[in-house]
């Protein structure tokens, strides 16, 4: 095997072993995406979809924005949901998804394996099951925000999440 093929094979193996977390650093900070858009990042696609407010009304007037504020606790860019959901197309089935998040107000939506939930915040989902998947939330609540990490463990065939004033980073799928 020549040196180029060896380096390429090593790069592929490194990517496969790293878990391919989506960190959104390949996106231009400040870019906005309306409902109906798709975001290509880290070799994956994220569809920007309508959002359900706390009163049950669906809205298509929100947008996503690439933000460098680091509210979710990752590094570099993150995605901000302003009344939108992110439908992550991650090459299912998966055994686990972890992600960092920040909630600065309003409600959140989450759908795992077609089981949709509309919740005031993610704290109440800790140690519950959504779509047959165990949910663990580790977060810190301050007067102005809830910041932490969510772990979804179990057979996952689809994942969508979003909020009103919601940031997400380091979405890490595991086969």
ROVEX-404716 format. One record per residue: residue number from 1; x, y, z of N, C-alpha, C in turn; residue in one letter. Coordinates in nm, 3 decimals. Each point is the difference from the previous one (the first is absolute). Example, Ala and Ser with C-alpha at 12.3 -4.5 7.8 and 13.67 -1.06 7.14 Angstrom:
+------+---------+---------+---------+---------+---------+---------+---------+---------+---------+------+
| sevo |    n.c1 |    n.c2 |    n.c3 |   ca.c1 |   ca.c2 |   ca.c3 |    c.c1 |    c.c2 |    c.c3 | zado |
+------+---------+---------+---------+---------+---------+---------+---------+---------+---------+------+
|    1 |   1.319 |  -0.569 |   0.780 |  -0.089 |   0.119 |   0.000 |   0.090 |   0.120 |   0.000 |    a |
|    2 |  -0.035 |   0.105 |  -0.072 |   0.082 |   0.119 |   0.006 |  -0.077 |   0.109 |   0.073 |    s |
+------+---------+---------+---------+---------+---------+---------+---------+---------+---------+------+
This chain:
+------+---------+---------+---------+---------+---------+---------+---------+---------+---------+------+
| sevo |    n.c1 |    n.c2 |    n.c3 |   ca.c1 |   ca.c2 |   ca.c3 |    c.c1 |    c.c2 |    c.c3 | zado |
+------+---------+---------+---------+---------+---------+---------+---------+---------+---------+------+
|    1 |   0.086 |  -0.118 |   0.000 |  -0.086 |   0.118 |   0.000 |   0.090 |   0.123 |   0.000 |    x |
|    2 |  -0.030 |   0.096 |  -0.086 |   0.086 |   0.118 |  -0.005 |  -0.035 |   0.098 |   0.113 |    x |
|    3 |   0.081 |   0.101 |   0.020 |  -0.015 |   0.093 |   0.112 |  -0.132 |   0.075 |  -0.003 |    x |
|    4 |  -0.048 |   0.040 |  -0.119 |  -0.126 |   0.074 |  -0.011 |  -0.117 |  -0.086 |   0.046 |    x |
|    5 |  -0.004 |  -0.125 |  -0.044 |  -0.109 |  -0.089 |   0.041 |   0.006 |  -0.030 |   0.149 |    x |
|    6 |   0.120 |  -0.013 |   0.055 |   0.014 |  -0.026 |   0.142 |  -0.051 |   0.118 |   0.081 |    x |
|    7 |   0.036 |   0.121 |  -0.038 |  -0.047 |   0.120 |   0.069 |  -0.152 |   0.011 |  -0.011 |    x |
|    8 |  -0.056 |  -0.023 |  -0.118 |  -0.145 |   0.009 |  -0.019 |  -0.073 |  -0.103 |   0.085 |    x |
|    9 |   0.050 |  -0.123 |   0.004 |  -0.061 |  -0.105 |   0.081 |   0.007 |   0.037 |   0.148 |    x |
|   10 |   0.111 |   0.053 |   0.044 |   0.015 |   0.041 |   0.140 |  -0.097 |   0.113 |   0.034 |    x |
|   11 |  -0.021 |   0.093 |  -0.092 |  -0.094 |   0.111 |   0.022 |  -0.142 |  -0.052 |   0.014 |    x |
|   12 |  -0.038 |  -0.095 |  -0.085 |  -0.134 |  -0.059 |   0.006 |  -0.019 |  -0.073 |   0.132 |    x |
|   13 |   0.098 |  -0.078 |   0.042 |  -0.009 |  -0.072 |   0.127 |  -0.011 |   0.098 |   0.117 |    x |
|   14 |   0.077 |   0.107 |  -0.003 |  -0.006 |   0.101 |   0.107 |  -0.138 |   0.062 |   0.009 |    x |
|   15 |  -0.061 |   0.032 |  -0.113 |  -0.134 |   0.058 |  -0.002 |  -0.102 |  -0.099 |   0.055 |    x |
|   16 |   0.009 |  -0.125 |  -0.041 |  -0.095 |  -0.101 |   0.048 |   0.012 |  -0.021 |   0.150 |    x |
|   17 |   0.121 |   0.000 |   0.052 |   0.020 |  -0.022 |   0.143 |  -0.036 |   0.123 |   0.083 |    x |
|   18 |   0.007 |   0.118 |  -0.058 |  -0.027 |   0.122 |   0.076 |  -0.147 |   0.023 |   0.028 |    x |
|   19 |  -0.089 |  -0.070 |  -0.069 |  -0.142 |   0.017 |   0.022 |  -0.062 |   0.109 |  -0.085 |    x |
|   20 |   0.080 |   0.074 |  -0.073 |  -0.050 |   0.100 |  -0.095 |  -0.098 |   0.098 |   0.064 |    x |
|   21 |   0.038 |   0.063 |   0.109 |  -0.087 |   0.100 |   0.063 |  -0.018 |   0.118 |  -0.094 |    x |
|   22 |  -0.121 |   0.050 |  -0.007 |  -0.029 |   0.121 |  -0.076 |   0.027 |   0.119 |   0.091 |    x |
|   23 |   0.099 |   0.080 |  -0.038 |   0.039 |   0.116 |   0.081 |  -0.031 |   0.132 |  -0.071 |    x |
|   24 |  -0.044 |  -0.005 |  -0.123 |  -0.048 |   0.116 |  -0.076 |   0.109 |   0.104 |  -0.030 |    x |
|   25 |   0.127 |  -0.036 |   0.022 |   0.109 |   0.093 |  -0.025 |   0.030 |   0.016 |  -0.148 |    x |
|   26 |  -0.058 |  -0.086 |  -0.084 |   0.017 |   0.013 |  -0.145 |  -0.104 |   0.095 |  -0.061 |    x |
|   27 |  -0.085 |   0.058 |   0.084 |  -0.103 |   0.094 |  -0.046 |   0.042 |   0.144 |   0.029 |    x |
|   28 |  -0.045 |   0.093 |  -0.083 |   0.033 |   0.142 |   0.019 |  -0.087 |   0.060 |   0.109 |    x |
|   29 |   0.064 |   0.055 |   0.104 |  -0.072 |   0.063 |   0.109 |  -0.087 |   0.113 |  -0.054 |    x |
|   30 |  -0.123 |   0.008 |   0.051 |  -0.095 |   0.102 |  -0.043 |  -0.094 |  -0.044 |  -0.110 |    x |
|   31 |   0.028 |  -0.114 |  -0.065 |  -0.087 |  -0.050 |  -0.106 |  -0.135 |  -0.040 |   0.060 |    x |
|   32 |  -0.109 |   0.040 |  -0.065 |  -0.133 |  -0.037 |   0.046 |  -0.066 |  -0.093 |  -0.100 |    x |
|   33 |  -0.090 |  -0.084 |   0.054 |  -0.072 |  -0.099 |  -0.079 |  -0.147 |   0.003 |   0.041 |    x |
|   34 |  -0.091 |   0.033 |  -0.093 |  -0.142 |  -0.002 |   0.033 |  -0.054 |  -0.143 |   0.001 |    x |
|   35 |  -0.120 |  -0.017 |   0.051 |  -0.068 |  -0.130 |  -0.004 |  -0.006 |  -0.046 |  -0.146 |    x |
|   36 |   0.030 |  -0.127 |  -0.021 |   0.004 |  -0.057 |  -0.134 |   0.141 |  -0.010 |  -0.057 |    x |
|   37 |   0.096 |   0.063 |   0.066 |   0.140 |  -0.006 |  -0.043 |   0.066 |  -0.128 |   0.049 |    x |
|   38 |   0.113 |  -0.032 |  -0.061 |   0.085 |  -0.107 |   0.051 |   0.139 |   0.057 |   0.025 |    x |
|   39 |   0.062 |  -0.054 |   0.103 |   0.135 |   0.039 |   0.038 |   0.089 |  -0.120 |  -0.024 |    x |
|   40 |   0.107 |   0.018 |  -0.076 |   0.098 |  -0.106 |  -0.021 |   0.119 |   0.028 |   0.089 |    x |
|   41 |   0.029 |  -0.094 |   0.090 |   0.108 |   0.019 |   0.096 |   0.060 |  -0.134 |   0.038 |    x |
|   42 |   0.130 |  -0.007 |   0.005 |   0.067 |  -0.122 |   0.042 |  -0.037 |  -0.122 |  -0.082 |    x |
|   43 |  -0.037 |   0.020 |  -0.126 |  -0.039 |  -0.111 |  -0.085 |  -0.142 |  -0.050 |   0.024 |    x |
|   44 |  -0.076 |   0.071 |   0.081 |  -0.139 |  -0.037 |   0.031 |  -0.093 |   0.114 |  -0.041 |    x |
|   45 |  -0.129 |  -0.029 |  -0.001 |  -0.102 |   0.099 |  -0.033 |  -0.089 |   0.022 |   0.121 |    x |
|   46 |  -0.033 |   0.127 |   0.024 |  -0.093 |   0.039 |   0.107 |  -0.110 |   0.080 |  -0.067 |    x |
|   47 |  -0.123 |  -0.049 |   0.007 |  -0.115 |   0.071 |  -0.057 |  -0.056 |   0.096 |   0.105 |    x |
|   48 |  -0.029 |   0.123 |  -0.040 |  -0.061 |   0.100 |   0.088 |  -0.151 |  -0.011 |  -0.019 |    x |
|   49 |  -0.069 |  -0.036 |   0.108 |  -0.143 |  -0.031 |  -0.008 |  -0.082 |   0.090 |   0.091 |    x |
|   50 |  -0.132 |  -0.005 |  -0.021 |  -0.092 |   0.080 |   0.081 |   0.008 |  -0.040 |   0.147 |    x |
|   51 |  -0.046 |   0.089 |   0.085 |   0.012 |  -0.012 |   0.145 |  -0.138 |   0.009 |   0.064 |    x |
|   52 |  -0.021 |  -0.076 |   0.107 |  -0.126 |   0.008 |   0.073 |   0.020 |   0.080 |   0.129 |    x |
|   53 |  -0.074 |   0.110 |   0.012 |   0.005 |   0.082 |   0.120 |  -0.063 |  -0.075 |   0.118 |    x |
|   54 |   0.018 |   0.054 |   0.119 |  -0.053 |  -0.062 |   0.121 |  -0.151 |  -0.018 |   0.000 |    x |
|   55 |  -0.072 |   0.084 |  -0.075 |  -0.146 |  -0.011 |  -0.005 |  -0.048 |  -0.099 |  -0.106 |    x |
|   56 |   0.092 |  -0.068 |  -0.068 |  -0.037 |  -0.100 |  -0.100 |  -0.008 |   0.051 |  -0.143 |    x |
|   57 |   0.017 |   0.131 |  -0.020 |  -0.005 |   0.059 |  -0.133 |   0.131 |  -0.024 |  -0.073 |    x |
|   58 |  -0.009 |  -0.042 |  -0.127 |   0.118 |  -0.020 |  -0.083 |   0.036 |   0.129 |  -0.070 |    x |
|   59 |   0.130 |   0.029 |  -0.009 |   0.048 |   0.121 |  -0.065 |   0.107 |  -0.034 |  -0.102 |    x |
|   60 |  -0.008 |   0.066 |  -0.115 |   0.102 |  -0.013 |  -0.105 |   0.076 |   0.130 |  -0.019 |    x |
|   61 |  -0.015 |   0.095 |   0.093 |   0.060 |   0.132 |  -0.019 |   0.135 |   0.017 |   0.069 |    x |
|   62 |   0.052 |  -0.104 |   0.063 |   0.128 |   0.010 |   0.069 |   0.118 |  -0.017 |  -0.094 |    x |
|   63 |   0.118 |  -0.001 |   0.059 |   0.122 |  -0.018 |  -0.079 |   0.109 |  -0.062 |   0.089 |    x |
|   64 |   0.099 |  -0.057 |  -0.066 |   0.120 |  -0.048 |   0.066 |   0.114 |   0.095 |  -0.034 |    x |
|   65 |   0.097 |   0.011 |   0.090 |   0.116 |   0.084 |  -0.028 |   0.126 |  -0.067 |   0.053 |    x |
|   66 |   0.105 |   0.009 |  -0.077 |   0.131 |  -0.045 |   0.046 |   0.054 |   0.109 |   0.091 |    x |
|   67 |   0.036 |  -0.038 |   0.121 |   0.034 |   0.097 |   0.104 |   0.133 |  -0.039 |   0.065 |    x |
|   68 |   0.083 |   0.096 |   0.030 |   0.128 |  -0.025 |   0.066 |  -0.006 |   0.038 |   0.148 |    x |
|   69 |  -0.118 |   0.010 |   0.058 |  -0.015 |   0.046 |   0.138 |   0.044 |  -0.102 |   0.105 |    x |
|   70 |   0.007 |  -0.125 |  -0.036 |   0.039 |  -0.110 |   0.089 |  -0.093 |  -0.011 |   0.122 |    x |
|   71 |  -0.127 |   0.024 |  -0.019 |  -0.098 |  -0.018 |   0.108 |  -0.013 |  -0.146 |   0.041 |    x |
|   72 |   0.005 |  -0.093 |  -0.097 |  -0.021 |  -0.142 |   0.028 |   0.120 |  -0.066 |   0.068 |    x |
|   73 |   0.113 |   0.070 |   0.006 |   0.115 |  -0.054 |   0.070 |   0.097 |  -0.078 |  -0.086 |    x |
|   74 |  -0.017 |   0.003 |  -0.130 |   0.095 |  -0.066 |  -0.089 |   0.113 |   0.095 |  -0.036 |    x |
|   75 |   0.055 |  -0.020 |  -0.117 |   0.107 |   0.088 |  -0.046 |  -0.035 |   0.051 |  -0.140 |    x |
|   76 |   0.038 |   0.122 |  -0.029 |  -0.025 |   0.055 |  -0.133 |  -0.147 |   0.026 |  -0.023 |    x |
|   77 |  -0.046 |  -0.031 |  -0.122 |  -0.139 |   0.026 |  -0.037 |  -0.097 |  -0.100 |   0.062 |    x |
|   78 |  -0.124 |   0.043 |   0.012 |  -0.111 |  -0.085 |   0.042 |  -0.122 |   0.043 |  -0.079 |    x |
|   79 |  -0.106 |  -0.080 |   0.005 |  -0.124 |   0.037 |  -0.068 |  -0.098 |   0.058 |   0.100 |    x |
|   80 |  -0.060 |   0.112 |  -0.038 |  -0.104 |   0.061 |   0.082 |  -0.134 |  -0.025 |  -0.067 |    x |
|   81 |  -0.094 |  -0.050 |   0.079 |  -0.137 |  -0.018 |  -0.047 |  -0.083 |   0.116 |   0.053 |    x |
|   82 |  -0.064 |   0.073 |  -0.090 |  -0.093 |   0.106 |   0.036 |  -0.136 |  -0.042 |  -0.055 |    x |
|   83 |  -0.071 |  -0.079 |   0.080 |  -0.131 |  -0.053 |  -0.040 |   0.010 |  -0.093 |  -0.121 |    x |
|   84 |   0.100 |  -0.089 |   0.003 |   0.014 |  -0.105 |  -0.102 |   0.047 |  -0.128 |   0.067 |    x |
|   85 |  -0.015 |  -0.109 |  -0.074 |   0.054 |  -0.130 |   0.038 |   0.107 |  -0.040 |  -0.099 |    x |
|   86 |   0.098 |  -0.077 |   0.048 |   0.106 |  -0.055 |  -0.083 |  -0.024 |  -0.150 |  -0.014 |    x |
|   87 |  -0.022 |  -0.045 |  -0.124 |  -0.015 |  -0.142 |  -0.028 |   0.136 |  -0.051 |  -0.047 |    x |
|   88 |   0.067 |  -0.073 |   0.087 |   0.136 |  -0.049 |  -0.028 |  -0.007 |  -0.130 |  -0.078 |    x |
|   89 |   0.059 |  -0.001 |  -0.118 |   0.005 |  -0.118 |  -0.086 |   0.140 |  -0.060 |   0.017 |    x |
|   90 |   0.010 |  -0.098 |   0.092 |   0.128 |  -0.046 |   0.051 |   0.040 |  -0.141 |  -0.042 |    x |
|   91 |  -0.066 |  -0.059 |  -0.096 |   0.037 |  -0.135 |  -0.040 |  -0.046 |  -0.104 |   0.100 |    x |
|   92 |  -0.126 |  -0.005 |   0.024 |  -0.061 |  -0.091 |   0.097 |   0.005 |  -0.143 |  -0.052 |    x |
|   93 |  -0.011 |  -0.100 |   0.087 |  -0.028 |   0.007 |   0.144 |   0.125 |   0.034 |   0.080 |    x |
|   94 |  -0.025 |   0.060 |   0.118 |   0.105 |   0.036 |   0.094 |  -0.030 |  -0.064 |   0.135 |    x |
|   95 |   0.104 |  -0.013 |   0.082 |  -0.017 |  -0.053 |   0.136 |  -0.004 |   0.113 |   0.103 |    x |
|   96 |   0.057 |   0.117 |  -0.038 |   0.011 |   0.108 |   0.098 |   0.020 |   0.133 |  -0.073 |    x |
|   97 |  -0.055 |   0.107 |   0.058 |   0.028 |   0.137 |  -0.043 |   0.023 |   0.082 |   0.126 |    x |
|   98 |   0.107 |   0.079 |  -0.001 |   0.021 |   0.098 |   0.107 |   0.010 |   0.138 |  -0.064 |    x |
|   99 |  -0.043 |   0.102 |   0.073 |   0.017 |   0.137 |  -0.048 |  -0.002 |   0.098 |   0.116 |    x |
|  100 |   0.066 |   0.113 |  -0.022 |   0.001 |   0.109 |   0.095 |  -0.108 |   0.100 |  -0.041 |    x |
|  101 |  -0.062 |   0.064 |   0.099 |  -0.108 |   0.094 |  -0.031 |  -0.004 |   0.115 |   0.100 |    x |
|  102 |  -0.067 |   0.105 |  -0.041 |  -0.031 |   0.113 |   0.088 |  -0.143 |   0.045 |  -0.031 |    x |
|  103 |  -0.077 |   0.021 |   0.104 |  -0.139 |   0.045 |  -0.010 |  -0.007 |   0.135 |   0.071 |    x |
|  104 |  -0.029 |   0.104 |  -0.077 |  -0.008 |   0.135 |   0.057 |  -0.144 |   0.051 |   0.005 |    x |
|  105 |  -0.098 |  -0.088 |  -0.014 |  -0.139 |   0.042 |   0.014 |  -0.092 |  -0.073 |  -0.096 |    x |
|  106 |  -0.127 |   0.006 |   0.027 |  -0.098 |  -0.066 |  -0.085 |   0.001 |  -0.150 |   0.022 |    x |
|  107 |  -0.067 |  -0.070 |  -0.090 |  -0.013 |  -0.146 |   0.012 |   0.092 |  -0.071 |  -0.099 |    x |
|  108 |   0.011 |  -0.131 |   0.017 |   0.080 |  -0.083 |  -0.089 |  -0.084 |  -0.111 |  -0.060 |    x |
|  109 |   0.043 |  -0.045 |  -0.117 |  -0.059 |  -0.116 |  -0.068 |   0.109 |  -0.105 |  -0.013 |    x |
|  110 |  -0.038 |  -0.126 |   0.013 |   0.091 |  -0.110 |  -0.028 |  -0.081 |  -0.116 |  -0.056 |    x |
|  111 |   0.055 |  -0.066 |  -0.100 |  -0.064 |  -0.118 |  -0.058 |   0.107 |  -0.106 |  -0.018 |    x |
|  112 |  -0.024 |  -0.117 |   0.059 |   0.089 |  -0.114 |  -0.014 |  -0.085 |  -0.117 |  -0.048 |    x |
|  113 |   0.039 |  -0.060 |  -0.112 |  -0.074 |  -0.115 |  -0.056 |  -0.149 |   0.032 |  -0.018 |    x |
|  114 |  -0.029 |   0.119 |  -0.050 |  -0.137 |   0.047 |  -0.026 |  -0.084 |   0.021 |   0.125 |    x |
|  115 |   0.061 |   0.004 |   0.117 |  -0.070 |   0.031 |   0.125 |   0.032 |   0.147 |   0.032 |    x |
|  116 |  -0.098 |   0.090 |  -0.024 |   0.018 |   0.144 |   0.012 |  -0.037 |   0.048 |   0.140 |    x |
|  117 |   0.081 |   0.088 |   0.056 |  -0.029 |   0.064 |   0.129 |   0.018 |   0.151 |  -0.013 |    x |
|  118 |  -0.090 |   0.074 |   0.062 |   0.005 |   0.146 |   0.010 |   0.008 |   0.029 |   0.149 |    x |
|  119 |   0.115 |   0.050 |   0.047 |   0.024 |   0.014 |   0.144 |   0.045 |   0.142 |   0.035 |    x |
|  120 |  -0.027 |   0.043 |   0.123 |   0.046 |   0.133 |   0.044 |   0.153 |   0.011 |  -0.002 |    x |
|  121 |   0.069 |  -0.109 |   0.037 |   0.146 |  -0.009 |  -0.007 |   0.039 |  -0.147 |   0.010 |    x |
|  122 |   0.128 |  -0.028 |  -0.020 |   0.044 |  -0.139 |  -0.003 |   0.024 |  -0.062 |   0.136 |    x |
|  123 |   0.001 |   0.079 |   0.108 |   0.026 |  -0.055 |   0.132 |  -0.099 |  -0.109 |   0.038 |    x |
|  124 |  -0.126 |   0.017 |  -0.036 |  -0.103 |  -0.097 |   0.033 |   0.010 |  -0.131 |  -0.077 |    x |
|  125 |   0.087 |  -0.006 |  -0.100 |   0.017 |  -0.123 |  -0.078 |   0.105 |  -0.094 |   0.057 |    x |
|  126 |   0.075 |   0.046 |   0.101 |   0.104 |  -0.084 |   0.057 |  -0.059 |  -0.130 |   0.053 |    x |
|  127 |   0.065 |  -0.111 |  -0.030 |  -0.043 |  -0.135 |   0.042 |  -0.138 |  -0.037 |  -0.051 |    x |
|  128 |  -0.033 |   0.045 |  -0.121 |  -0.124 |  -0.042 |  -0.065 |   0.036 |  -0.076 |  -0.127 |    x |
|  129 |  -0.103 |  -0.045 |  -0.071 |   0.018 |  -0.071 |  -0.125 |  -0.080 |   0.071 |  -0.108 |    x |
|  130 |   0.062 |   0.026 |  -0.115 |  -0.069 |   0.057 |  -0.115 |   0.023 |  -0.095 |  -0.118 |    x |
|  131 |  -0.106 |  -0.049 |  -0.058 |   0.012 |  -0.088 |  -0.116 |   0.080 |  -0.125 |   0.029 |    x |
|  132 |  -0.008 |  -0.050 |   0.122 |   0.074 |  -0.119 |   0.038 |   0.147 |   0.025 |   0.031 |    x |
|  133 |   0.039 |   0.126 |   0.012 |   0.139 |   0.038 |   0.023 |   0.013 |   0.068 |   0.137 |    x |
|  134 |   0.096 |  -0.044 |   0.079 |   0.024 |   0.059 |   0.133 |   0.060 |   0.140 |  -0.015 |    x |
|  135 |  -0.053 |   0.096 |   0.077 |   0.046 |   0.139 |  -0.004 |   0.067 |   0.035 |   0.132 |    x |
|  136 |   0.121 |   0.055 |  -0.009 |   0.071 |   0.051 |   0.117 |   0.037 |   0.146 |  -0.027 |    x |
|  137 |  -0.037 |   0.087 |   0.093 |   0.031 |   0.142 |  -0.012 |   0.086 |   0.041 |   0.119 |    x |
|  138 |   0.115 |   0.054 |  -0.029 |   0.088 |   0.056 |   0.102 |   0.011 |   0.148 |  -0.030 |    x |
|  139 |  -0.054 |   0.085 |   0.087 |  -0.006 |   0.142 |  -0.031 |   0.008 |   0.085 |   0.126 |    x |
|  140 |   0.035 |   0.126 |  -0.023 |   0.005 |   0.099 |   0.107 |  -0.101 |   0.109 |  -0.035 |    x |
|  141 |  -0.085 |   0.035 |   0.096 |  -0.099 |   0.105 |  -0.022 |   0.043 |   0.125 |   0.074 |    x |
|  142 |  -0.003 |   0.113 |  -0.072 |   0.026 |   0.131 |   0.059 |  -0.127 |   0.082 |  -0.017 |    x |
|  143 |  -0.006 |   0.122 |   0.052 |  -0.121 |   0.081 |  -0.021 |  -0.030 |   0.028 |  -0.148 |    x |
|  144 |   0.103 |  -0.003 |  -0.086 |  -0.024 |   0.036 |  -0.140 |   0.012 |  -0.116 |  -0.099 |    x |
|  145 |   0.045 |  -0.119 |   0.045 |   0.021 |  -0.108 |  -0.097 |   0.006 |  -0.136 |   0.066 |    x |
|  146 |  -0.009 |  -0.101 |  -0.085 |   0.028 |  -0.139 |   0.036 |   0.104 |  -0.047 |  -0.101 |    x |
|  147 |   0.115 |  -0.045 |   0.048 |   0.108 |  -0.045 |  -0.087 |   0.044 |  -0.139 |   0.042 |    x |
|  148 |   0.023 |  -0.087 |  -0.100 |   0.046 |  -0.132 |   0.037 |   0.017 |  -0.092 |  -0.118 |    x |
|  149 |  -0.017 |  -0.129 |   0.029 |   0.016 |  -0.104 |  -0.101 |  -0.115 |  -0.099 |   0.011 |    x |
|  150 |  -0.045 |  -0.048 |  -0.115 |  -0.101 |  -0.104 |  -0.005 |   0.061 |  -0.122 |  -0.065 |    x |
|  151 |  -0.032 |  -0.118 |   0.057 |   0.044 |  -0.127 |  -0.055 |  -0.124 |  -0.082 |  -0.032 |    x |
|  152 |  -0.009 |  -0.046 |  -0.123 |  -0.108 |  -0.089 |  -0.045 |   0.065 |  -0.137 |  -0.022 |    x |
|  153 |  -0.046 |  -0.102 |   0.072 |   0.063 |  -0.133 |  -0.004 |  -0.106 |  -0.104 |  -0.034 |    x |
|  154 |   0.020 |  -0.070 |  -0.111 |  -0.092 |  -0.104 |  -0.043 |  -0.006 |  -0.003 |  -0.151 |    x |
|  155 |  -0.084 |  -0.082 |  -0.057 |  -0.008 |  -0.006 |  -0.146 |  -0.068 |   0.126 |  -0.056 |    x |
|  156 |   0.077 |   0.080 |  -0.075 |  -0.049 |   0.129 |  -0.049 |  -0.010 |  -0.005 |  -0.152 |    x |
|  157 |  -0.120 |   0.029 |  -0.051 |  -0.022 |   0.001 |  -0.145 |  -0.035 |   0.139 |  -0.053 |    x |
|  158 |  -0.007 |   0.099 |   0.088 |  -0.026 |   0.138 |  -0.040 |   0.011 |   0.092 |   0.119 |    x |
|  159 |   0.048 |   0.125 |  -0.027 |   0.021 |   0.096 |   0.109 |  -0.021 |   0.141 |  -0.051 |    x |
|  160 |  -0.090 |   0.073 |   0.069 |  -0.029 |   0.140 |  -0.029 |  -0.005 |   0.075 |   0.133 |    x |
|  161 |   0.056 |   0.121 |   0.003 |  -0.001 |   0.079 |   0.124 |   0.001 |   0.148 |  -0.037 |    x |
|  162 |  -0.059 |   0.083 |   0.087 |   0.002 |   0.143 |  -0.024 |  -0.063 |   0.077 |   0.114 |    x |
|  163 |  -0.008 |   0.131 |  -0.017 |  -0.056 |   0.083 |   0.105 |  -0.019 |   0.143 |  -0.045 |    x |
|  164 |  -0.035 |   0.084 |   0.097 |  -0.025 |   0.141 |  -0.028 |   0.129 |   0.081 |   0.012 |    x |
|  165 |   0.067 |  -0.011 |   0.109 |   0.130 |   0.064 |   0.022 |   0.094 |  -0.111 |   0.043 |    x |
|  166 |   0.040 |  -0.081 |  -0.099 |   0.066 |  -0.128 |   0.024 |   0.126 |  -0.011 |  -0.085 |    x |
|  167 |   0.111 |  -0.042 |   0.063 |   0.126 |  -0.022 |  -0.070 |   0.040 |  -0.146 |   0.016 |    x |
|  168 |   0.065 |  -0.055 |  -0.104 |   0.044 |  -0.139 |   0.003 |   0.140 |  -0.009 |  -0.062 |    x |
|  169 |   0.081 |  -0.091 |   0.055 |   0.136 |  -0.020 |  -0.051 |   0.046 |  -0.141 |   0.032 |    x |
|  170 |   0.104 |  -0.043 |  -0.068 |   0.064 |  -0.129 |   0.021 |  -0.101 |  -0.114 |   0.004 |    x |
|  171 |  -0.076 |  -0.013 |  -0.108 |  -0.095 |  -0.110 |  -0.016 |   0.081 |  -0.121 |  -0.042 |    x |
|  172 |   0.003 |  -0.102 |   0.087 |   0.088 |  -0.115 |  -0.021 |  -0.081 |  -0.129 |  -0.012 |    x |
|  173 |  -0.017 |  -0.052 |  -0.122 |  -0.068 |  -0.128 |  -0.020 |   0.096 |  -0.118 |   0.016 |    x |
|  174 |  -0.051 |  -0.110 |   0.053 |   0.079 |  -0.122 |   0.016 |  -0.080 |  -0.118 |  -0.055 |    x |
|  175 |   0.065 |  -0.078 |  -0.083 |  -0.066 |  -0.120 |  -0.059 |  -0.017 |  -0.107 |   0.105 |    x |
+------+---------+---------+---------+---------+---------+---------+---------+---------+---------+------+
